[in-house]
Amino acid sequence: MIKKLLFTILLGLSAFANSLTIGTDIPTLTVKDQFEKDYIVDANIKTIIFSATKTEGTTIKEFLLTKDKDYLTINKTVYIADITGMPSLITKFIAMPKMKNYPFSVLLIDEANKTLFPVKEDMITIISLENGKVTDIKYVKTAAELGEILK
């Protein structure tokens, strides 16, 4: 009985161990934003903008600040940031208060989901989805390149 339970748990965890690739289905994820409000990433989302570092996050922030505050919602796009490497005190007392001033949502992944998103060093990941299935993955460095893809 215990062996079956452990096998089931490990099988479930392994589904999240591999990063998304073209043709895979994105699992429904519940992710907290900078206000600690749950947000569901599901088949209704068309685009995921993902940053794995502060530098990429700054570029995305600069891009989004040039857009209407409803830009992400209207375009069925989410911005997901990996801040798991940031020390907890800096997250709590510096980063989170700054992010709460942004006019857009930043979804913050946890350790369990961070490997789900493909990463190239110093690049922003843009994942295109159709009905919850990954149709394209692109990597960009600048706000201008981000804008070109998200037209």
HELIX and SHEET records of a PDB file:
HELIX    1   1 ILE A    2  ALA A   17  1                                  16    
HELIX    2   2 LYS A   54  LEU A   64  1                                  11    
HELIX    3   3 TYR A   71  ILE A   74  1                                   4    
HELIX    4   4 SER A   88  ILE A   90  1                                   3    
HELIX    5   5 THR A   91  ALA A   95  3                                   5    
HELIX    6   6 MET A   96  MET A   99  1                                   4    
HELIX    7   7 LYS A  114  LEU A  116  5                                   3    
HELIX    8   8 ALA A  143  ILE A  149  1                                   7    
SHEET    1   A 7 ASP A  38  VAL A  41  0                                        
SHEET    2   A 7 LEU A  29  ASP A  33 -1                                        
SHEET    3   A 7 LEU A 107  LEU A 108 -1                                        
SHEET    4   A 7 THR A  77  ALA A  81  1                                        
SHEET    5   A 7 THR A  47  SER A  51  1                                        
SHEET    6   A 7 ILE A 124  GLU A 130 -1                                        
SHEET    7   A 7 LYS A 133  VAL A 140 -1                                        
END                                                                             
